[in-house]
Amino acid sequence: MSEKDEIKLFDDIREGIMEAQREMLMRKAKLGELVVVADDSGMPHTISADEALRMLDKRS
């Protein structure tokens, strides 16, 4: 596999993971569920799925 093919493969995987995360957060937001996220120091915090979806949108 060439380096170019490898880069494309990893880009496709990254995009798939982002899409799956978004779909999961959208489902959880519709159900009013919470999700666990880590802060900058790695400590876990529970937030609403709506807030996590907004954070994901900011990153994208």
Sequence and secondary structure as in RCSB ss.txt:
>XXXX:A:sequence
MSEKDEIKLFDDIREGIMEAQREMLMRKAKLGELVVVADDSGMPHTISADEALRMLDKRS
>XXXX:A:secstr
  HHHHHHHHHHHHHHHHHHHHHHHHHHHHHT EEEEE TTS EEEEEHHHHHHHHHHH 
